[in-house]
């Protein structure tokens, strides 16, 4: 007798679905303003994507602690597609379309950047389970890429930098560069910085999102070097 679809879900899968729900609401708040001004829309959407990031980290902890389902990895990738690729793309477009008197060429430039990010994200997430290894990530993890782009848009760097940054990040996402999987202390530090960013936003000179951004950039730069040295020592 075949199992029902719901019976094969695990606790971790429920958290993955929550991740996707956060991503969905991050998009809906931008599409339908619910009587909010644009600044509040940006802050709420930004916060919901950060909550999705926390949920993504938590579902991994739960999956390791309890059982994994047969569809866990696929479900996780689908949730990540919603929260870390589609939602940030909509967020970035919303931020810059509201910040500038957008001319056609600016709009085209930004859309081209987002199409590239979407393409890299699809490739990354679709191939993740095939290239998964125990101690390392092959290519830059999607959550790290999302944090960089999300924070840069939240801090409203000039839109002209978005395309080259997407190209650099995207190339790393689909590359064969090996990034170490963060240990528990690093995960806790990242979670703490995300929570502080959720609470303070741009308050206190935007120190929380800036610290989160720099922490991820350090991981992107130092991670492959550290990983290579670790492998050479073995």
C-alpha positions in Angstrom: 0.0 0.0 0.0 1.4 3.4 -1.0 2.0 6.1 1.6 0.1 9.4 1.3 2.2 12.4 0.3 1.7 14.0 3.7 2.8 10.9 5.6 6.3 11.1 4.1 6.9 14.6 5.4 9.3 15.1 8.3 9.5 17.9 10.9 12.4 19.4 8.9 10.2 19.4 5.8 7.6 21.5 7.6 10.3 24.0 8.4 11.3 24.0 4.7 7.7 24.8 3.8 7.8 27.6 6.4 10.9 28.9 4.6 8.9 29.1 1.3 5.9 30.7 3.0 8.2 33.5 4.3 9.5 33.9 0.7 6.0 34.1 -0.6 4.9 36.8 1.8 8.1 38.7 1.1 6.9 39.0 -2.5 3.2 39.6 -1.7 4.1 42.6 0.5 5.9 44.2 -2.4 3.2 43.4 -5.0 0.2 44.4 -2.8 1.3 47.2 -0.4 -1.5 46.6 2.2 -1.6 50.4 2.8 2.1 50.5 3.7 4.5 53.1 2.4 7.4 51.8 0.2 10.0 52.1 3.0 7.9 49.9 5.3 7.3 47.4 2.4 11.0 47.1 1.9 11.7 46.6 5.6 9.0 43.9 6.0 10.0 42.1 2.8 13.7 42.2 3.8 12.8 40.9 7.3 10.7 38.0 5.8 13.6 36.9 3.6 15.9 37.0 6.7 13.4 34.8 8.5 13.4 32.4 5.6 17.2 32.2 6.0 16.8 31.4 9.6 14.3 28.7 8.8 16.6 27.2 6.2 19.4 26.9 8.8 17.0 25.5 11.4 15.6 22.8 9.0 19.2 21.5 8.5 19.7 21.2 12.3 16.3 19.4 12.7 17.0 17.1 9.8 20.3 16.0 11.4 18.7 15.6 14.8 15.6 13.7 13.6 14.8 11.7 10.6 15.2 12.9 7.0 12.4 12.3 4.6 12.7 10.9 1.1 11.9 14.3 -0.5 13.7 16.5 2.0 16.5 17.6 -0.3 14.1 18.3 -3.2 11.7 20.2 -1.0 14.5 22.2 0.5 15.7 23.3 -2.9 12.2 24.2 -4.0 11.8 26.3 -0.9 15.2 28.0 -1.4 14.2 28.8 -5.0 11.2 30.8 -3.7 12.9 32.5 -0.8 16.5 32.9 -2.0 16.1 33.5 -5.7 12.7 34.7 -6.7 11.9 36.8 -3.6 15.3 38.6 -3.6 14.9 39.3 -7.3 11.5 40.9 -6.8 12.9 42.7 -3.7 15.9 44.1 -5.7 13.7 45.3 -8.5 11.3 46.9 -6.1 14.0 48.8 -4.2 15.6 50.3 -7.3 12.4 51.0 -9.2 11.3 53.1 -6.2 14.7 54.7 -5.7 15.1 56.0 -9.2 13.1 57.7 -11.9 13.6 54.6 -14.0 14.4 55.1 -17.7 14.1 52.2 -20.1 17.9 51.5 -20.3 18.1 51.4 -16.5 15.2 49.1 -16.3 16.7 46.8 -19.0 20.0 46.8 -17.2 18.5 45.8 -13.9 16.2 43.1 -15.4 19.2 41.6 -17.2 21.1 41.4 -13.9 18.1 39.7 -12.2 17.6 37.2 -15.1 21.2 36.2 -14.7 20.8 35.8 -10.9 17.6 33.7 -11.5 19.5 31.5 -14.0 22.5 31.0 -11.8 20.1 30.2 -8.9 18.1 27.6 -10.9 21.3 25.9 -12.0 22.7 25.9 -8.5 19.7 24.5 -6.8 18.8 22.0 -9.4 22.3 20.5 -9.3 22.9 20.7 -5.6 21.8 17.2 -4.6 23.9 15.7 -7.4 27.1 17.5 -6.3 26.5 17.3 -2.5 29.5 16.4 -0.3 29.7 15.8 3.4 32.3 18.4 4.4 32.2 21.0 1.7 30.0 22.9 -0.7 30.8 22.8 -4.4 30.2 26.4 -5.5 29.0 29.2 -3.4 25.9 28.3 -1.3 22.6 30.1 -2.4 21.9 31.6 1.1 25.4 33.3 1.1 24.7 34.7 -2.4 21.3 35.9 -1.3 22.6 37.6 1.9 25.2 39.6 -0.2 22.7 40.8 -2.8 19.9 41.4 -0.3 21.9 43.5 2.0 23.5 45.5 -0.8 20.0 46.3 -2.1 18.7 47.1 1.4 21.6 49.5 1.8 20.8 50.9 -1.6 24.2 50.8 -3.3 24.1 52.4 -6.8 22.1 50.0 -9.1 25.0 50.2 -11.6 27.0 47.8 -9.4 24.3 45.1 -9.3 25.1 43.5 -12.6 28.9 43.0 -12.1 28.2 41.7 -8.5 25.6 39.3 -9.9 28.1 38.0 -12.5 30.8 37.5 -9.8 28.4 35.8 -7.3 26.7 33.7 -10.0 30.1 32.5 -11.4 31.0 31.4 -7.9 27.6 29.7 -7.4 28.0 27.4 -10.4 31.8 27.0 -10.1 33.7 24.0 -8.9 35.3 26.1 -6.1 35.1 24.3 -2.8 33.7 26.2 0.2 33.8 24.7 3.7 30.6 23.9 5.5 30.4 26.2 8.5 30.8 24.7 11.9 28.2 25.2 14.7 29.9 28.3 16.0 29.9 30.0 12.6 26.2 29.0 12.1 25.4 30.6 15.4 27.3 33.7 14.6 25.5 34.0 11.3 22.1 33.5 13.0 23.0 36.1 15.6 23.9 38.7 12.9 20.7 37.9 11.0 18.6 38.4 14.2 20.4 41.6 15.0 19.7 42.8 11.4 16.1 41.8 11.8 15.8 43.8 15.0 17.8 47.0 14.2 17.6 47.2 10.4 19.3 50.5 9.3 19.3 51.9 12.9 22.7 52.8 14.4 24.3 53.6 11.0 23.1 50.2 9.6 25.8 48.4 11.6 23.9 45.1 11.8 23.4 44.6 8.0 26.9 45.8 7.3 28.4 43.3 9.8 26.3 40.5 8.3 27.4 41.5 4.8 31.1 41.6 5.7 30.9 38.3 7.5 29.6 36.6 4.4 32.1 38.4 2.2 34.9 37.1 4.4 33.5 33.6 4.1 33.5 34.0 0.3 37.1 35.1 0.2 38.7 33.1 3.0 36.5 30.0 2.8 38.2 28.4 -0.3 41.7 29.3 1.0 40.9 27.8 4.4 39.4 24.7 2.8 42.5 24.1 0.5 44.9 24.4 3.5 42.7 22.0 5.5 42.8 19.5 2.7 46.6 19.8 2.3 47.1 19.1 6.0 45.2 15.8 5.8 
